[in-house]
Amino acid sequence: MASPQRVGFTLRPLAPADVDSAAALHQSAMSYSFNSRLGKKHLAYLYSLLRQDETCLVTVAVADEKILGVVSAISDPHRFKEKVFSSMPLTHWMSLASRLMIQPSVWFELLQDRKMNQPVIYKNIEIKPMLSAIAVDASARQSGIGRVLVQAVDDFFRQLSQPFYYLDTRVENKTARAFYQQLGFVEHECRGRNLILVKEL
Ligand SMILES: CC(C)(COP(=O)(O)OP(=O)(O)OC[C@H]1O[C@@H](n2cnc3c(N)ncnc32)[C@H](O)[C@@H]1OP(=O)(O)O)[C@@H](O)C(=O)NCCC(=O)NCCS
């Protein structure tokens, strides 16, 4: 089998003009996720809020002005969720409600999402900082982009003097599990079909 191509890329913070491309990449790489199923416009709204919040990080990997990877991280997900809910305009709420009506299976995702809202306790400490999403374009995987995006998250939380952060992934996502284990995450807890992993910095 041919070895994967190495891809030249640079990292930078998500700019306003990148928001739609980042949302599209997120949706194509993680189509199963609750936020993806609420639509590209909703994802773009979340990315816009994330990039404007100094307690959050959104970094993109870019080559020839194309976004090949995106990672996001949130210092306090509970506070960020409250911010999302309190800032969403009525038209946005109405469009989410209509999505929920035409895709009843999203309710199941909503129930799963509630399970994930329980605190993550590791070594007797509640861990709040989280890596909320990472996606690399299918054409550029296994070129080291994901690794460098995770390093950007490590640096961000180190600067905030956070000793740990967590993330969740699907139990059946073998690629993601191999990737995270390679990058020093520990598989900590299973919640339904999701797995919580923790990284010590
Ligand atoms: C998971 C994902 C972000 C990895 O990004 P990537 O840029 O391909 O990863 P990297 O090239 O930086 O790989 C780093 C290490 O992870 C491991 N890894 C990556 N892809 C792997 C695969 N398909 N199988 C086994 N190990 C893999 C390797 O050990 C690799 O190190 P090496 O290249 O030195 O051997 C990417 O596959 C992706 O976007 N998947 C779809 C979205 C997703 O599942 N996101 C996570 C949801 S929580």
The ligand as an ORCA input file, in Angstrom:
! r2SCAN-3c Opt
* xyz 0 1
  C      -9.121     11.544     13.876
  C      -8.503     12.537     12.880
  C      -8.748     13.964     13.365
  C      -6.966     12.269     12.836
  O      -6.366     13.293     12.044
  P      -5.056     13.000     11.148
  O      -4.576     14.301     10.648
  O      -5.363     11.971     10.141
  O      -4.057     12.395     12.235
  P      -2.449     12.424     12.194
  O      -1.983     12.214     10.795
  O      -1.943     13.638     12.893
  O      -2.110     11.109     13.051
  C      -1.454     11.138     14.316
  C      -1.329      9.713     14.816
  O      -2.637      9.142     15.031
  C      -2.655      7.770     14.587
  N      -3.632      7.610     13.503
  C      -4.139      8.569     12.705
  N      -5.016      8.043     11.833
  C      -5.026      6.719     12.064
  C      -5.720      5.617     11.480
  N      -6.585      5.791     10.454
  N      -5.519      4.377     11.993
  C      -4.660      4.173     13.019
  N      -3.953      5.187     13.605
  C      -4.151      6.439     13.131
  C      -1.269      7.443     14.087
  O      -0.557      6.840     15.147
  C      -0.677      8.797     13.780
  O       0.705      8.876     14.021
  P       1.765      8.475     12.860
  O       1.277      9.130     11.595
  O       3.047      9.048     13.371
  O       1.718      6.999     12.835
  C      -9.069     12.316     11.444
  O      -8.999     10.952     11.124
  C     -10.506     12.775     11.274
  O     -10.784     13.935     10.980
  N     -11.459     11.840     11.430
  C     -12.893     12.163     11.225
  C     -13.437     13.044     12.329
  C     -13.295     12.394     13.686
  O     -13.511     11.205     13.860
  N     -12.924     13.234     14.664
  C     -12.771     12.799     16.026
  C     -14.118     12.733     16.610
  S     -14.039     12.860     18.346
*
